[in-house]
Amino acid sequence: MAVVSWMEILLLTGLVVGCYWNSLSCGFVFDDVSAILDNKDLRPATPLRNLFLNDFWGTPMAEERSHKSYRPLTVLTFRLNYLFSELNSASYHLLNVGLHSVVCVLFLRFCRLFLDKTSSLVAALLFAVHPIHTEAVTGVVGRAELLSSIFLLAAFLAYTRSNGADQSIVWTPIAVTVVLVAAATLCKEQGITVIAICCVHEVFVAQGFTLPMLLDTLLQVLRGKDGFPYAVLQTLLKLIVLIISTLLLVIIRVQVIQSQLPVFTRFDNPAAVSPTPARQLTFNYLLPLNAWLLLNPSELCCDWTMGTIPLVESPLDLRNLATLAFYSLLGLLAFHSLRHSQSSAKTVLMALSLIVLPFIPASNLFFPVGFVVAERVLYVPSMGFCVLVAHGFRIVSHKRHLRKISWLMIGVLLATHAVKTFNRNWDWESEYTLFTSALKVNKNNAKLWNNVGHALENQNNYEKALRYFLQATRVQPDDIGAHMNVGRTYKNLNKSKEAEDAYLVAKSLMPQIIPGKKYATRVAPNHLNVYINLANLIRTNDSRLEEADQLYRQAISMRPDFKQAYISRGELLLKMNKPLEARDAYLRALELDSTNADLWYNLAIVNIEMKEPSEALKNFNHALELNPRHKLALFNSALLMQESGEPRFRPEANRRFLTYVQEEPDDANGYFNLGMLAMDANENTAAERWMREAIRLQTGFRSALFNLALLYSQSRRELDALPVLDELLRHHPEHVKGLILKGDILMNHKKDTQGAKVCFQRILRMDPTNVQGKHNLCVVYFEERDLPRAERCLEETLALAPHEEYVRRHLGIVRGKMAAMSVAGQPLSPAPAEGAATPATKEEKKGGGGREEEEGRGATGSAGAGSKKNVRKSSSAESLGGGGNSQSELPDDSQADKQQRTKSKSTKEIKDIEKKRAAALKRLEEIERILSGD
């Protein structure tokens, strides 16, 4: 075996880098979204064993919706990328470029077995720059081809060492070959075909048989004239080992997919569901079409499904001539290479083996696959094509009068291919550039129109996206996914009627009931999202909740394992105030997928609605065990711990809020709740820092502003509270508790009775029945020594709250004071006095809820979840803390009555109320001392 020099390795690597360096600026597009961005198997929190239980896209192999593509070693390399750079696409592309370089070097070593030094280098150079490889190299999911090819070539090279010098069998290379074949198969399914290539090499190259010789030997044995030669027996033994190894791998593979083929729709592969002879004629026509892409890669397209290639429905179709020509050429080459024993014939035979055998699994000839044409599956077959081109170049260049022109032609070929490859990489920069470039090649593929629409939709350009989705429905009127996309876009444009009409059209295209026929075998999983999306749309109308529930149940009846339908229905049942049924829906979904953190989270939300906080916390913890970075579970479980009032929960709640703000650094609610926890723990410095950060992130954050002001007030920093209250009231001038607190500070610390009066009067303009504001205004009148006005004010307050004893007592004090002053002949005119307004209490701790998920896309795009997640409704609304409104802090003196009012409250609430009552009693004594003083 000729050695590959360092200069050749550097040349190949440099050429690959030169052609593909611009791929580093490309993002995750097309299938990368499902395989990388949406694949939980890449996350470190996912157990490694899941890689061997799920398919390439992260779907459990046991699920019917699984693609059944089992490539755990490829996913493992994605996971390593994520470990080092998370979702930085450049690192993924860089590794792909490196792997392509490795394949080129191994391919050069392969070529050295059958070609001379120059022509083998030509073959490797052509392979390095061929534009057909851009999908495999620049598309991140193409790594499956790259890794499989590395192990495939390594397995073949190892097998070539299995013949000893004395024609004996060397078993170590054979064992290495079997291991490498298994690795190739775990990267991509076509890797197993290398065993067939090894068999061809063993029989026709290593043993030197031609087809006539092989037939003659078999005839001699069958006639009993002679036994098998020793060399033939050795060959048979090696072939038996290879074949048994292949069978074992196939059996394991079948067990992995649980003897189920994936479900594909007629949109993925129209010919697969076509009748005879259209099916056979179309699939055979695809072979010359793929060969043409290798010969002339000028018009490349990322997606060849749906209407890209019209069906060949008649033997009279002229395209059948291309099929006939292809088979004729292939037959002639095979016949020549099998009949002759020269090295040239062996080279052609091995090139044909590389072209044909790895392509068989993707050919649709033996079983349907989920695509019509896919450029990346030509990665290995292109090796055989490059060998044929290099072999032809060697023959032509040896003719003296054609040497210069042959070198000129190969140079032009390499240069034009390199330029085409470099330019083609730019198409993969984004989904928009990729799909618009595809539409230049083919305008009859509705999926391409849909995907351009999705790209525009992701940019929030809904009007333009709608035009592409509508064009998709015109190109393919029966495309369910296109109508779903139209509906979703109308919904985003707030055109509910048009959205519903589009969803109803999509629903009408769903297959009708066929007795005894399983829906799952006829319905694409993503198409069932039409029921989810339509139900999600109409449930915004409270009068149509039952209709929405009927749609969810219809989806479940069509596919009892449709997990998303249970999730969406559970959310609806909560809205319908049916928590028990919602819990049952989530429990059924958990039977289908107990490792889904979102389901445990939603079940916890149901527990909260059912007033089961301990169960809710347990289920939140389940969600976090499965996904420690589950943002909604982190936030709401911490909020639940915080609201429990248990000091033992505070450290864990604090840790979860800290983790949440790491995940959502721009969400002010996380910092606000950290501030509230710090206030509970009397950590005022930390509380101030967190509140300030929340206010920085969300200008006018009313809860944060008020509680920061309250923090300053409780820390004897009342003057620092005033600017905060001014900002609060600038954004929220109707904030009653802010006005009360500001009035209290102005009264007690600034001695600004006029400012305090303005605050309390503003409250009464908004709510004339506000007892707290009215009473505090009465105190202002008394401080101004306007006793008649204070008396009238307290009489009005008592009329509003006739059962409030403290108002009646204050009125008695004022009247007594007025009587004493009249007897003494003193004027009842205003005079300065000390007083206080009743302070506001700390607001209840609230935070922001989670975000809703988009509806599921149609089958023609990257499908999302079919519904919105159930999130805890904990927005930044304000309410008073555990003791009720602040005016009620002035207590009845009866201890029995106090116990009666608080007996149903928690211990934490009772303690809070007692503290507030004690503070209020102290304030009452102060007010009464003022009222009864001189």
Disulfide bonds with the S-S distance in Angstrom:
Cys778-Cys793 2.02
